[in-house]
Amino acid sequence: MRKLPLSAIATVLTGFPKPKQPQSFPLGKALALVREAPLLLFGLMLHAASIAMWVLVAVQFIFTLITGSDNRNLRSLGKSMTLFISQALEYLTYNTEQKPFPFADWPDGGCSTPDEKSLTTPDQNNQPEQHP
C-alpha cells in the first residue's frame, strides 16, 4: 500500500491544500547578493578596459614607429590599466574580497623616472664591442 503525503491527506480531509509556509530569505543569500551584485559591473568594466588596452597598444606602437622610442606616459597608463585588470579578475574569480576601482582608488602605474630605460631605446653601455 502506498503512503500519501501529509499535504495530500490534508487536502482530502479539508478540501483545501495545506497553506505553504512563507519562505524566509536566508542571511547567507543576502550576503551573497551583496557580493555578487557588482560582478556584472566589473565584468562590463573589464571588457571596456580590454578594448581600451588594445587602443593603448596601437597608439604606443604608432608612437614608437614615428619617434623611435616608446612614450613614458602611455607606458605608465598601460601599467595602471594592467593592475586594474588584474584586480578586477581577482575579484571576479573570488580570489579577493577587495573591490577594485570605482570602489577603491585607481591603481597607480607609477610614473616612470627619467633615468628608467625605455624598452625600445638601445642602451649605449651594453652595446657589444666592435672589433676592427
N, CA, C and O atoms as a printed pandas DataFrame, in Angstrom:
     atom_number atom_name residue_name chain_id  residue_number  x_coord  y_coord  z_coord
0              1         N          MET        A               1    0.834   -1.169    0.000
1              2        CA          MET        A               1    0.000    0.000    0.000
2              3         C          MET        A               1    0.885    1.241    0.000
3              4         O          MET        A               1    1.866    1.312    0.740
4              5         N          ARG        A               2    0.541    2.194   -0.816
5              6        CA          ARG        A               2    1.288    3.437   -0.953
6              7         C          ARG        A               2    0.854    4.439    0.079
7              8         O          ARG        A               2   -0.333    4.611    0.358
8              9         N          LYS        A               3    1.868    5.113    0.654
9             10        CA          LYS        A               3    1.541    6.139    1.650
10            11         C          LYS        A               3    1.343    7.473    0.951
11            12         O          LYS        A               3    2.110    7.836    0.059
12            13         N          LEU        A               4    0.334    8.183    1.351
13            14        CA          LEU        A               4    0.076    9.508    0.802
14            15         C          LEU        A               4    0.839   10.543    1.616
15            16         O          LEU        A               4    0.960   10.414    2.835
16            17         N          PRO        A               5    1.347   11.560    0.952
17            18        CA          PRO        A               5    1.997   12.623    1.715
18            19         C          PRO        A               5    0.988   13.364    2.580
19            20         O          PRO        A               5   -0.209   13.384    2.293
20            21         N          LEU        A               6    1.485   13.957    3.618
21            22        CA          LEU        A               6    0.638   14.649    4.581
22            23         C          LEU        A               6   -0.164   15.770    3.927
23            24         O          LEU        A               6   -1.306   16.020    4.311
24            25         N          SER        A               7    0.413   16.431    2.964
25            26        CA          SER        A               7   -0.308   17.519    2.295
26            27         C          SER        A               7   -1.494   16.983    1.505
27            28         O          SER        A               7   -2.527   17.647    1.413
28            29         N          ALA        A               8   -1.358   15.794    0.935
29            30        CA          ALA        A               8   -2.466   15.202    0.192
30            31         C          ALA        A               8   -3.591   14.805    1.136
31            32         O          ALA        A               8   -4.763   14.972    0.798
32            33         N          ILE        A               9   -3.257   14.279    2.318
33            34        CA          ILE        A               9   -4.263   13.905    3.307
34            35         C          ILE        A               9   -5.009   15.148    3.786
35            36         O          ILE        A               9   -6.229   15.118    3.947
36            37         N          ALA        A              10   -4.275   16.248    4.016
37            38        CA          ALA        A              10   -4.908   17.493    4.458
38            39         C          ALA        A              10   -5.850   18.013    3.385
39            40         O          ALA        A              10   -6.908   18.553    3.709
40            41         N          THR        A              11   -5.493   17.862    2.121
41            42        CA          THR        A              11   -6.347   18.322    1.032
42            43         C          THR        A              11   -7.621   17.487    0.982
43            44         O          THR        A              11   -8.710   18.026    0.783
44            45         N          VAL        A              12   -7.492   16.187    1.159
45            46        CA          VAL        A              12   -8.657   15.301    1.109
46            47         C          VAL        A              12   -9.595   15.588    2.277
47            48         O          VAL        A              12  -10.810   15.644    2.089
48            49         N          LEU        A              13   -9.047   15.773    3.490
49            50        CA          LEU        A              13   -9.879   15.982    4.675
50            51         C          LEU        A              13  -10.552   17.346    4.705
51            52         O          LEU        A              13  -11.718   17.450    5.084
52            53         N          THR        A              14   -9.839   18.382    4.315
53            54        CA          THR        A              14  -10.385   19.738    4.431
54            55         C          THR        A              14  -10.912   20.274    3.123
55            56         O          THR        A              14  -11.715   21.207    3.119
56            57         N          GLY        A              15  -10.488   19.716    2.032
57            58        CA          GLY        A              15  -10.903   20.245    0.741
58            59         C          GLY        A              15  -10.012   21.388    0.279
59            60         O          GLY        A              15  -10.159   21.888   -0.836
60            61         N          PHE        A              16   -9.097   21.795    1.132
61            62        CA          PHE        A              16   -8.167   22.869    0.787
62            63         C          PHE        A              16   -6.739   22.363    0.934
63            64         O          PHE        A              16   -6.448   21.584    1.842
64            65         N          PRO        A              17   -5.858   22.792    0.060
65            66        CA          PRO        A              17   -4.462   22.379    0.232
66            67         C          PRO        A              17   -3.861   23.025    1.475
67            68         O          PRO        A              17   -4.285   24.095    1.912
68            69         N          LYS        A              18   -2.873   22.352    2.023
69            70        CA          LYS        A              18   -2.186   22.869    3.202
70            71         C          LYS        A              18   -1.475   24.175    2.821
71            72         O          LYS        A              18   -0.750   24.211    1.827
72            73         N          PRO        A              19   -1.673   25.242    3.597
73            74        CA          PRO        A              19   -1.008   26.501    3.236
74            75         C          PRO        A              19    0.508   26.361    3.325
75            76         O          PRO        A              19    1.052   25.750    4.246
76            77         N          LYS        A              20    1.157   26.944    2.345
77            78        CA          LYS        A              20    2.614   26.893    2.320
78            79         C          LYS        A              20    3.178   27.885    3.326
79            80         O          LYS        A              20    2.638   28.972    3.532
80            81         N          GLN        A              21    4.257   27.485    3.932
81            82        CA          GLN        A              21    4.954   28.369    4.859
82            83         C          GLN        A              21    5.654   29.460    4.046
83            84         O          GLN        A              21    6.239   29.178    3.000
84            85         N          PRO        A              22    5.595   30.696    4.523
85            86        CA          PRO        A              22    6.326   31.740    3.792
86            87         C          PRO        A              22    7.820   31.431    3.816
87            88         O          PRO        A              22    8.392   31.091    4.852
88            89         N          GLN        A              23    8.420   31.560    2.661
89            90        CA          GLN        A              23    9.847   31.275    2.575
90            91         C          GLN        A              23   10.635   32.459    3.089
91            92         O          GLN        A              23   10.443   33.596    2.657
92            93         N          SER        A              24   11.508   32.174    4.001
93            94        CA          SER        A              24   12.354   33.244    4.513
94            95         C          SER        A              24   13.581   33.369    3.613
95            96         O          SER        A              24   14.019   32.401    2.992
96            97         N          PHE        A              25   14.106   34.546    3.560
97            98        CA          PHE        A              25   15.292   34.806    2.754
98            99         C          PHE        A              25   16.492   34.694    3.674
99           100         O          PHE        A              25   16.716   35.580    4.499
100          101         N          PRO        A              26   17.272   33.623    3.553
101          102        CA          PRO        A              26   18.390   33.429    4.476
102          103         C          PRO        A              26   19.412   34.553    4.398
103          104         O          PRO        A              26   19.626   35.149    3.342
104          105         N          LEU        A              27   20.026   34.824    5.512
105          106        CA          LEU        A              27   21.035   35.883    5.579
106          107         C          LEU        A              27   22.209   35.575    4.664
107          108         O          LEU        A              27   22.797   36.483    4.077
108          109         N          GLY        A              28   22.552   34.297    4.541
109          110        CA          GLY        A              28   23.667   33.908    3.676
110          111         C          GLY        A              28   23.414   34.302    2.226
111          112         O          GLY        A              28   24.329   34.737    1.528
112          113         N          LYS        A              29   22.157   34.148    1.768
113          114        CA          LYS        A              29   21.836   34.529    0.394
114          115         C          LYS        A              29   21.897   36.042    0.224
115          116         O          LYS        A              29   22.325   36.534   -0.820
116          117         N          ALA        A              30   21.475   36.776    1.237
117          118        CA          ALA        A              30   21.541   38.234    1.167
118          119         C          ALA        A              30   22.987   38.694    1.072
119          120         O          ALA        A              30   23.308   39.594    0.296
120          121         N          LEU        A              31   23.859   38.079    1.858
121          122        CA          LEU        A              31   25.271   38.435    1.795
122          123         C          LEU        A              31   25.877   38.045    0.449
123          124         O          LEU        A              31   26.733   38.751   -0.084
124          125         N          ALA        A              32   25.427   36.919   -0.091
125          126        CA          ALA        A              32   25.928   36.500   -1.400
126          127         C          ALA        A              32   25.500   37.494   -2.476
127          128         O          ALA        A              32   26.274   37.783   -3.389
128          129         N          LEU        A              33   24.277   38.019   -2.381
129          130        CA          LEU        A              33   23.823   39.004   -3.364
130          131         C          LEU        A              33   24.635   40.287   -3.277
131          132         O          LEU        A              33   24.932   40.911   -4.296
132          133         N          VAL        A              34   24.995   40.681   -2.060
133          134        CA          VAL        A              34   25.835   41.872   -1.905
134          135         C          VAL        A              34   27.180   41.639   -2.574
135          136         O          VAL        A              34   27.736   42.557   -3.176
136          137         N          ARG        A              35   27.706   40.435   -2.477
137          138        CA          ARG        A              35   28.995   40.098   -3.081
138          139         C          ARG        A              35   28.882   39.967   -4.597
139          140         O          ARG        A              35   29.786   40.363   -5.332
140          141         N          GLU        A              36   27.764   39.410   -5.057
141          142        CA          GLU        A              36   27.628   39.105   -6.480
142          143         C          GLU        A              36   27.035   40.238   -7.303
143          144         O          GLU        A              36   27.185   40.241   -8.525
144          145         N          ALA        A              37   26.378   41.183   -6.683
145          146        CA          ALA        A              37   25.754   42.271   -7.437
146          147         C          ALA        A              37   26.763   43.054   -8.281
147          148         O          ALA        A              37   26.463   43.357   -9.436
148          149         N          PRO        A              38   27.953   43.396   -7.754
149          150        CA          PRO        A              38   28.899   44.152   -8.572
150          151         C          PRO        A              38   29.603   43.328   -9.661
151          152         O          PRO        A              38   30.338   43.887  -10.475
152          153         N          LEU        A              39   29.387   42.014   -9.683
153          154        CA          LEU        A              39   30.090   41.187  -10.665
154          155         C          LEU        A              39   29.786   41.614  -12.095
155          156         O          LEU        A              39   30.684   41.650  -12.936
156          157         N          LEU        A              40   28.538   41.933  -12.373
157          158        CA          LEU        A              40   28.169   42.376  -13.709
158          159         C          LEU        A              40   28.858   43.692  -14.045
159          160         O          LEU        A              40   29.369   43.864  -15.151
160          161         N          LEU        A              41   28.873   44.612  -13.099
161          162        CA          LEU        A              41   29.545   45.896  -13.299
162          163         C          LEU        A              41   31.029   45.691  -13.608
163          164         O          LEU        A              41   31.560   46.276  -14.552
164          165         N          PHE        A              42   31.691   44.858  -12.805
165          166        CA          PHE        A              42   33.120   44.635  -13.025
166          167         C          PHE        A              42   33.375   43.866  -14.317
167          168         O          PHE        A              42   34.398   44.075  -14.969
168          169         N          GLY        A              43   32.468   42.991  -14.690
169          170        CA          GLY        A              43   32.605   42.290  -15.962
170          171         C          GLY        A              43   32.542   43.256  -17.135
171          172         O          GLY        A              43   33.331   43.153  -18.075
172          173         N          LEU        A              44   31.602   44.197  -17.080
173          174        CA          LEU        A              44   31.495   45.207  -18.142
174          175         C          LEU        A              44   32.713   46.135  -18.156
175          176         O          LEU        A              44   33.232   46.481  -19.217
176          177         N          MET        A              45   33.159   46.533  -16.959
177          178        CA          MET        A              45   34.346   47.399  -16.885
178          179         C          MET        A              45   35.587   46.668  -17.399
179          180         O          MET        A              45   36.447   47.274  -18.038
180          181         N          LEU        A              46   35.677   45.386  -17.124
181          182        CA          LEU        A              46   36.809   44.598  -17.600
182          183         C          LEU        A              46   36.804   44.502  -19.122
183          184         O          LEU        A              46   37.855   44.564  -19.758
184          185         N          HIS        A              47   35.626   44.351  -19.694
185          186        CA          HIS        A              47   35.517   44.318  -21.158
186          187         C          HIS        A              47   35.931   45.663  -21.762
187          188         O          HIS        A              47   36.668   45.703  -22.748
188          189         N          ALA        A              48   35.458   46.756  -21.172
189          190        CA          ALA        A              48   35.835   48.084  -21.664
190          191         C          ALA        A              48   37.333   48.322  -21.496
191          192         O          ALA        A              48   37.966   48.924  -22.362
192          193         N          ALA        A              49   37.902   47.852  -20.384
193          194        CA          ALA        A              49   39.340   48.027  -20.151
194          195         C          ALA        A              49   40.166   47.239  -21.160
195          196         O          ALA        A              49   41.234   47.690  -21.574
196          197         N          SER        A              50   39.682   46.077  -21.555
197          198        CA          SER        A              50   40.444   45.299  -22.544
198          199         C          SER        A              50   40.427   45.985  -23.906
199          200         O          SER        A              50   41.422   45.958  -24.630
200          201         N          ILE        A              51   39.310   46.594  -24.251
201          202        CA          ILE        A              51   39.243   47.351  -25.509
202          203         C          ILE        A              51   40.174   48.564  -25.430
203          204         O          ILE        A              51   40.915   48.849  -26.370
204          205         N          ALA        A              52   40.126   49.274  -24.298
205          206        CA          ALA        A              52   40.994   50.440  -24.119
206          207         C          ALA        A              52   42.464   50.038  -24.149
207          208         O          ALA        A              52   43.303   50.789  -24.647
208          209         N          MET        A              53   42.781   48.862  -23.621
209          210        CA          MET        A              53   44.167   48.398  -23.617
210          211         C          MET        A              53   44.656   48.151  -25.042
211          212         O          MET        A              53   45.800   48.469  -25.368
212          213         N          TRP        A              54   43.799   47.586  -25.893
213          214        CA          TRP        A              54   44.197   47.376  -27.290
214          215         C          TRP        A              54   44.412   48.709  -28.010
215          216         O          TRP        A              54   45.324   48.840  -28.826
216          217         N          VAL        A              55   43.569   49.693  -27.703
217          218        CA          VAL        A              55   43.761   51.028  -28.292
218          219         C          VAL        A              55   45.093   51.606  -27.816
219          220         O          VAL        A              55   45.842   52.182  -28.605
220          221         N          LEU        A              56   45.383   51.452  -26.536
221          222        CA          LEU        A              56   46.648   51.935  -25.979
222          223         C          LEU        A              56   47.837   51.252  -26.647
223          224         O          LEU        A              56   48.830   51.907  -26.961
224          225         N          VAL        A              57   47.745   49.956  -26.865
225          226        CA          VAL        A              57   48.822   49.217  -27.533
226          227         C          VAL        A              57   49.032   49.759  -28.949
227          228         O          VAL        A              57   50.168   49.947  -29.384
228          229         N          ALA        A              58   47.941   50.006  -29.657
229          230        CA          ALA        A              58   48.051   50.518  -31.029
230          231         C          ALA        A              58   48.675   51.910  -31.051
231          232         O          ALA        A              58   49.529   52.197  -31.890
232          233         N          VAL        A              59   48.248   52.775  -30.128
233          234        CA          VAL        A              59   48.794   54.138  -30.070
234          235         C          VAL        A              59   50.278   54.092  -29.716
235          236         O          VAL        A              59   51.083   54.810  -30.310
236          237         N          GLN        A              60   50.641   53.251  -28.750
237          238        CA          GLN        A              60   52.053   53.126  -28.369
238          239         C          GLN        A              60   52.882   52.597  -29.549
239          240         O          GLN        A              60   54.007   53.047  -29.767
240          241         N          PHE        A              61   52.335   51.655  -30.296
241          242        CA          PHE        A              61   53.030   51.104  -31.459
242          243         C          PHE        A              61   53.261   52.185  -32.516
243          244         O          PHE        A              61   54.361   52.307  -33.056
244          245         N          ILE        A              62   52.226   52.960  -32.803
245          246        CA          ILE        A              62   52.352   54.031  -33.805
246          247         C          ILE        A              62   53.330   55.097  -33.313
247          248         O          ILE        A              62   54.147   55.591  -34.090
248          249         N          PHE        A              63   53.255   55.451  -32.044
249          250        CA          PHE        A              63   54.177   56.428  -31.474
250          251         C          PHE        A              63   55.621   55.939  -31.601
251          252         O          PHE        A              63   56.520   56.714  -31.926
252          253         N          THR        A              64   55.831   54.657  -31.345
253          254        CA          THR        A              64   57.174   54.092  -31.436
254          255         C          THR        A              64   57.672   54.081  -32.878
255          256         O          THR        A              64   58.852   54.327  -33.126
256          257         N          LEU        A              65   56.791   53.801  -33.822
257          258        CA          LEU        A              65   57.186   53.824  -35.232
258          259         C          LEU        A              65   57.598   55.220  -35.682
259          260         O          LEU        A              65   58.546   55.383  -36.450
260          261         N          ILE        A              66   56.878   56.220  -35.197
261          262        CA          ILE        A              66   57.133   57.594  -35.617
262          263         C          ILE        A              66   58.366   58.174  -34.933
263          264         O          ILE        A              66   59.212   58.780  -35.592
264          265         N          THR        A              67   58.475   57.994  -33.621
265          266        CA          THR        A              67   59.553   58.656  -32.877
266          267         C          THR        A              67   60.778   57.779  -32.641
267          268         O          THR        A              67   61.863   58.294  -32.370
268          269         N          GLY        A              68   60.617   56.480  -32.740
269          270        CA          GLY        A              68   61.746   55.592  -32.492
270          271         C          GLY        A              68   61.874   55.141  -31.048
271          272         O          GLY        A              68   62.727   54.309  -30.739
272          273         N          SER        A              69   61.044   55.672  -30.157
273          274        CA          SER        A              69   61.048   55.224  -28.757
274          275         C          SER        A              69   59.624   55.264  -28.228
275          276         O          SER        A              69   58.759   55.942  -28.782
276          277         N          ASP        A              70   59.394   54.530  -27.152
277          278        CA          ASP        A              70   58.047   54.481  -26.593
278          279         C          ASP        A              70   57.757   55.725  -25.771
279          280         O          ASP        A              70   58.665   56.470  -25.401
280          281         N          ASN        A              71   56.470   55.939  -25.491
281          282        CA          ASN        A              71   56.032   57.095  -24.726
282          283         C          ASN        A              71   55.923   56.697  -23.257
283          284         O          ASN        A              71   55.229   55.739  -22.914
284          285         N          ARG        A              72   56.609   57.433  -22.400
285          286        CA          ARG        A              72   56.661   57.122  -20.974
286          287         C          ARG        A              72   55.286   57.239  -20.320
287          288         O          ARG        A              72   54.951   56.424  -19.460
288          289         N          ASN        A              73   54.487   58.226  -20.702
289          290        CA          ASN        A              73   53.155   58.407  -20.130
290          291         C          ASN        A              73   52.210   57.272  -20.531
291          292         O          ASN        A              73   51.419   56.791  -19.720
292          293         N          LEU        A              74   52.306   56.853  -21.797
293          294        CA          LEU        A              74   51.488   55.729  -22.236
294          295         C          LEU        A              74   51.902   54.440  -21.528
295          296         O          LEU        A              74   51.062   53.595  -21.218
296          297         N          ARG        A              75   53.190   54.299  -21.278
297          298        CA          ARG        A              75   53.680   53.123  -20.555
298          299         C          ARG        A              75   53.126   53.110  -19.135
299          300         O          ARG        A              75   52.729   52.057  -18.634
300          301         N          SER        A              76   53.097   54.262  -18.486
301          302        CA          SER        A              76   52.562   54.369  -17.127
302          303         C          SER        A              76   51.054   54.066  -17.108
303          304         O          SER        A              76   50.566   53.370  -16.218
304          305         N          LEU        A              77   50.329   54.595  -18.095
305          306        CA          LEU        A              77   48.899   54.317  -18.202
306          307         C          LEU        A              77   48.665   52.827  -18.432
307          308         O          LEU        A              77   47.759   52.243  -17.837
308          309         N          GLY        A              78   49.466   52.214  -19.283
309          310        CA          GLY        A              78   49.347   50.779  -19.533
310          311         C          GLY        A              78   49.587   49.961  -18.282
311          312         O          GLY        A              78   48.909   48.960  -18.050
312          313         N          LYS        A              79   50.555   50.384  -17.468
313          314        CA          LYS        A              79   50.842   49.682  -16.216
314          315         C          LYS        A              79   49.657   49.776  -15.265
315          316         O          LYS        A              79   49.280   48.777  -14.653
316          317         N          SER        A              80   49.060   50.965  -15.130
317          318        CA          SER        A              80   47.923   51.110  -14.212
318          319         C          SER        A              80   46.701   50.350  -14.731
319          320         O          SER        A              80   45.943   49.790  -13.939
320          321         N          MET        A              81   46.501   50.323  -16.047
321          322        CA          MET        A              81   45.392   49.551  -16.603
322          323         C          MET        A              81   45.611   48.059  -16.396
323          324         O          MET        A              81   44.661   47.319  -16.142
324          325         N          THR        A              82   46.859   47.616  -16.503
325          326        CA          THR        A              82   47.176   46.216  -16.245
326          327         C          THR        A              82   46.875   45.847  -14.798
327          328         O          THR        A              82   46.349   44.768  -14.526
328          329         N          LEU        A              83   47.205   46.735  -13.876
329          330        CA          LEU        A              83   46.913   46.491  -12.465
330          331         C          LEU        A              83   45.409   46.443  -12.217
331          332         O          LEU        A              83   44.934   45.600  -11.456
332          333         N          PHE        A              84   44.648   47.352  -12.860
333          334        CA          PHE        A              84   43.192   47.333  -12.711
334          335         C          PHE        A              84   42.607   46.023  -13.229
335          336         O          PHE        A              84   41.770   45.406  -12.570
336          337         N          ILE        A              85   43.050   45.602  -14.408
337          338        CA          ILE        A              85   42.542   44.356  -14.990
338          339         C          ILE        A              85   42.845   43.186  -14.069
339          340         O          ILE        A              85   42.007   42.306  -13.876
340          341         N          SER        A              86   44.042   43.179  -13.503
341          342        CA          SER        A              86   44.422   42.112  -12.576
342          343         C          SER        A              86   43.541   42.127  -11.331
343          344         O          SER        A              86   43.078   41.076  -10.888
344          345         N          GLN        A              87   43.307   43.308  -10.766
345          346        CA          GLN        A              87   42.461   43.417   -9.571
346          347         C          GLN        A              87   41.026   42.994   -9.872
347          348         O          GLN        A              87   40.397   42.313   -9.063
348          349         N          ALA        A              88   40.508   43.394  -11.028
349          350        CA          ALA        A              88   39.138   43.032  -11.396
350          351         C          ALA        A              88   39.011   41.523  -11.592
351          352         O          ALA        A              88   38.028   40.920  -11.162
352          353         N          LEU        A              89   39.997   40.916  -12.237
353          354        CA          LEU        A              89   39.958   39.463  -12.433
354          355         C          LEU        A              89   40.053   38.717  -11.106
355          356         O          LEU        A              89   39.386   37.701  -10.916
356          357         N          GLU        A              90   40.875   39.214  -10.196
357          358        CA          GLU        A              90   40.977   38.573   -8.884
358          359         C          GLU        A              90   39.638   38.644   -8.142
359          360         O          GLU        A              90   39.250   37.686   -7.475
360          361         N          TYR        A              91   38.939   39.764   -8.255
361          362        CA          TYR        A              91   37.642   39.898   -7.594
362          363         C          TYR        A              91   36.593   39.008   -8.278
363          364         O          TYR        A              91   35.813   38.333   -7.606
364          365         N          LEU        A              92   36.582   39.014   -9.605
365          366        CA          LEU        A              92   35.597   38.226  -10.336
366          367         C          LEU        A              92   35.772   36.724  -10.119
367          368         O          LEU        A              92   34.796   35.976  -10.179
368          369         N          THR        A              93   36.986   36.278   -9.870
369          370        CA          THR        A              93   37.246   34.857   -9.660
370          371         C          THR        A              93   37.271   34.482   -8.179
371          372         O          THR        A              93   37.716   33.393   -7.818
372          373         N          TYR        A              94   36.791   35.393   -7.318
373          374        CA          TYR        A              94   36.666   35.147   -5.873
374          375         C          TYR        A              94   38.014   34.893   -5.195
375          376         O          TYR        A              94   38.075   34.192   -4.185
376          377         N          ASN        A              95   39.083   35.451   -5.737
377          378        CA          ASN        A              95   40.389   35.321   -5.105
378          379         C          ASN        A              95   40.661   36.425   -4.103
379          380         O          ASN        A              95   41.633   36.352   -3.351
380          381         N          THR        A              96   39.813   37.454   -4.080
381          382        CA          THR        A              96   39.938   38.525   -3.108
382          383         C          THR        A              96   38.559   39.118   -2.846
383          384         O          THR        A              96   37.661   39.026   -3.682
384          385         N          GLU        A              97   38.408   39.717   -1.693
385          386        CA          GLU        A              97   37.164   40.412   -1.357
386          387         C          GLU        A              97   37.296   41.917   -1.564
387          388         O          GLU        A              97   36.315   42.647   -1.423
388          389         N          GLN        A              98   38.494   42.386   -1.896
389          390        CA          GLN        A              98   38.709   43.818   -2.143
390          391         C          GLN        A              98   38.164   44.174   -3.514
391          392         O          GLN        A              98   38.592   43.638   -4.535
392          393         N          LYS        A              99   37.209   45.091   -3.508
393          394        CA          LYS        A              99   36.625   45.523   -4.773
394          395         C          LYS        A              99   37.576   46.493   -5.452
395          396         O          LYS        A              99   38.140   47.374   -4.802
396          397         N          PRO        A             100   37.756   46.333   -6.759
397          398        CA          PRO        A             100   38.632   47.265   -7.485
398          399         C          PRO        A             100   37.917   48.591   -7.773
399          400         O          PRO        A             100   36.795   48.817   -7.320
400          401         N          PHE        A             101   38.582   49.451   -8.525
401          402        CA          PHE        A             101   38.012   50.725   -8.954
402          403         C          PHE        A             101   36.641   50.457   -9.545
403          404         O          PHE        A             101   36.523   49.502  -10.313
404          405         N          PRO        A             102   35.614   51.202   -9.261
405          406        CA          PRO        A             102   35.467   52.502   -8.641
406          407         C          PRO        A             102   35.238   52.449   -7.135
407          408         O          PRO        A             102   35.031   53.494   -6.518
408          409         N          PHE        A             103   35.269   51.265   -6.523
409          410        CA          PHE        A             103   35.093   51.162   -5.078
410          411         C          PHE        A             103   36.410   51.372   -4.333
411          412         O          PHE        A             103   36.420   51.478   -3.107
412          413         N          ALA        A             104   37.494   51.429   -5.052
413          414        CA          ALA        A             104   38.819   51.701   -4.496
414          415         C          ALA        A             104   39.504   52.706   -5.417
415          416         O          ALA        A             104   38.993   53.031   -6.489
416          417         N          ASP        A             105   40.653   53.185   -4.991
417          418        CA          ASP        A             105   41.402   54.129   -5.826
418          419         C          ASP        A             105   41.887   53.443   -7.099
419          420         O          ASP        A             105   42.109   52.233   -7.134
420          421         N          TRP        A             106   42.045   54.255   -8.142
421          422        CA          TRP        A             106   42.606   53.738   -9.390
422          423         C          TRP        A             106   44.039   53.304   -9.107
423          424         O          TRP        A             106   44.779   54.045   -8.460
424          425         N          PRO        A             107   44.452   52.135   -9.569
425          426        CA          PRO        A             107   45.807   51.668   -9.279
426          427         C          PRO        A             107   46.853   52.581   -9.903
427          428         O          PRO        A             107   46.713   53.034  -11.038
428          429         N          ASP        A             108   47.888   52.834   -9.141
429          430        CA          ASP        A             108   48.961   53.713   -9.589
430          431         C          ASP        A             108   49.948   52.899  -10.402
431          432         O          ASP        A             108   50.541   51.939   -9.908
432          433         N          GLY        A             109   50.118   53.295  -11.661
433          434        CA          GLY        A             109   51.062   52.609  -12.527
434          435         C          GLY        A             109   52.479   53.040  -12.253
435          436         O          GLY        A             109   53.423   52.467  -12.797
436          437         N          GLY        A             110   52.636   54.029  -11.429
437          438        CA          GLY        A             110   53.977   54.520  -11.125
438          439         C          GLY        A             110   54.517   55.323  -12.282
439          440         O          GLY        A             110   54.616   54.833  -13.407
440          441         N          CYS        A             111   54.862   56.546  -12.001
441          442        CA          CYS        A             111   55.450   57.372  -13.042
442          443         C          CYS        A             111   56.846   56.864  -13.331
443          444         O          CYS        A             111   57.653   56.635  -12.429
444          445         N          SER        A             112   57.100   56.699  -14.585
445          446        CA          SER        A             112   58.432   56.257  -14.962
446          447         C          SER        A             112   59.420   57.373  -14.691
447          448         O          SER        A             112   59.182   58.527  -15.049
448          449         N          THR        A             113   60.500   57.036  -14.073
449          450        CA          THR        A             113   61.516   58.038  -13.794
450          451         C          THR        A             113   62.297   58.328  -15.063
451          452         O          THR        A             113   62.388   57.470  -15.940
452          453         N          PRO        A             114   62.862   59.522  -15.175
453          454        CA          PRO        A             114   63.599   59.857  -16.388
454          455         C          PRO        A             114   64.787   58.936  -16.626
455          456         O          PRO        A             114   65.177   58.716  -17.773
456          457         N          ASP        A             115   65.374   58.387  -15.548
457          458        CA          ASP        A             115   66.531   57.533  -15.761
458          459         C          ASP        A             115   66.137   56.086  -16.070
459          460         O          ASP        A             115   66.998   55.252  -16.350
460          461         N          GLU        A             116   64.811   55.787  -16.018
461          462        CA          GLU        A             116   64.369   54.447  -16.383
462          463         C          GLU        A             116   64.520   54.274  -17.883
463          464         O          GLU        A             116   64.101   55.129  -18.664
464          465         N          LYS        A             117   65.104   53.195  -18.266
465          466        CA          LYS        A             117   65.411   52.992  -19.681
466          467         C          LYS        A             117   64.168   52.544  -20.443
467          468         O          LYS        A             117   63.373   51.741  -19.954
468          469         N          SER        A             118   64.027   53.062  -21.610
469          470        CA          SER        A             118   62.944   52.666  -22.480
470          471         C          SER        A             118   63.245   51.281  -23.036
471          472         O          SER        A             118   64.404   50.910  -23.223
472          473         N          LEU        A             119   62.210   50.541  -23.292
473          474        CA          LEU        A             119   62.400   49.206  -23.846
474          475         C          LEU        A             119   62.779   49.258  -25.315
475          476         O          LEU        A             119   63.317   48.288  -25.848
476          477         N          THR        A             120   62.507   50.373  -25.975
477          478        CA          THR        A             120   62.785   50.458  -27.403
478          479         C          THR        A             120   64.041   51.246  -27.721
479          480         O          THR        A             120   64.486   51.258  -28.868
480          481         N          THR        A             121   64.618   51.900  -26.733
481          482        CA          THR        A             121   65.844   52.656  -26.955
482          483         C          THR        A             121   67.025   51.797  -26.534
483          484         O          THR        A             121   67.077   51.345  -25.390
484          485         N          PRO        A             122   67.971   51.563  -27.429
485          486        CA          PRO        A             122   69.101   50.714  -27.048
486          487         C          PRO        A             122   69.954   51.376  -25.973
487          488         O          PRO        A             122   70.127   52.594  -25.952
488          489         N          ASP        A             123   70.476   50.551  -25.091
489          490        CA          ASP        A             123   71.347   51.006  -24.017
490          491         C          ASP        A             123   72.763   51.103  -24.570
491          492         O          ASP        A             123   73.329   50.112  -25.031
492          493         N          GLN        A             124   73.326   52.299  -24.520
493          494        CA          GLN        A             124   74.651   52.520  -25.095
494          495         C          GLN        A             124   75.745   51.798  -24.312
495          496         O          GLN        A             124   76.778   51.438  -24.876
496          497         N          ASN        A             125   75.523   51.586  -23.012
497          498        CA          ASN        A             125   76.554   50.939  -22.200
498          499         C          ASN        A             125   76.648   49.450  -22.425
499          500         O          ASN        A             125   77.693   48.852  -22.168
500          501         N          ASN        A             126   75.583   48.840  -22.900
501          502        CA          ASN        A             126   75.569   47.396  -23.079
502          503         C          ASN        A             126   75.738   46.988  -24.537
503          504         O          ASN        A             126   75.412   45.859  -24.903
504          505         N          GLN        A             127   76.238   47.882  -25.364
505          506        CA          GLN        A             127   76.477   47.564  -26.770
506          507         C          GLN        A             127   77.671   46.639  -26.879
507          508         O          GLN        A             127   78.661   46.835  -26.174
508          509         N          PRO        A             128   77.609   45.640  -27.741
509          510        CA          PRO        A             128   78.779   44.774  -27.912
510          511         C          PRO        A             128   79.925   45.563  -28.521
511          512         O          PRO        A             128   79.732   46.465  -29.335
512          513         N          GLU        A             129   81.111   45.193  -28.100
513          514        CA          GLU        A             129   82.276   45.886  -28.617
514          515         C          GLU        A             129   82.471   45.532  -30.075
515          516         O          GLU        A             129   82.292   44.387  -30.489
516          517         N          GLN        A             130   82.840   46.534  -30.839
517          518        CA          GLN        A             130   83.065   46.308  -32.259
518          519         C          GLN        A             130   84.560   46.114  -32.462
519          520         O          GLN        A             130   85.363   46.969  -32.091
520          521         N          HIS        A             131   84.916   45.010  -33.042
521          522        CA          HIS        A             131   86.322   44.700  -33.314
522          523         C          HIS        A             131   86.647   45.055  -34.761
523          524         O          HIS        A             131   85.867   44.757  -35.667
524          525         N          PRO        A             132   87.814   45.699  -34.982
525          526        CA          PRO        A             132   88.177   46.075  -36.370
526          527         C          PRO        A             132   88.576   44.890  -37.196
527          528         O          PRO        A             132   88.907   45.041  -38.372
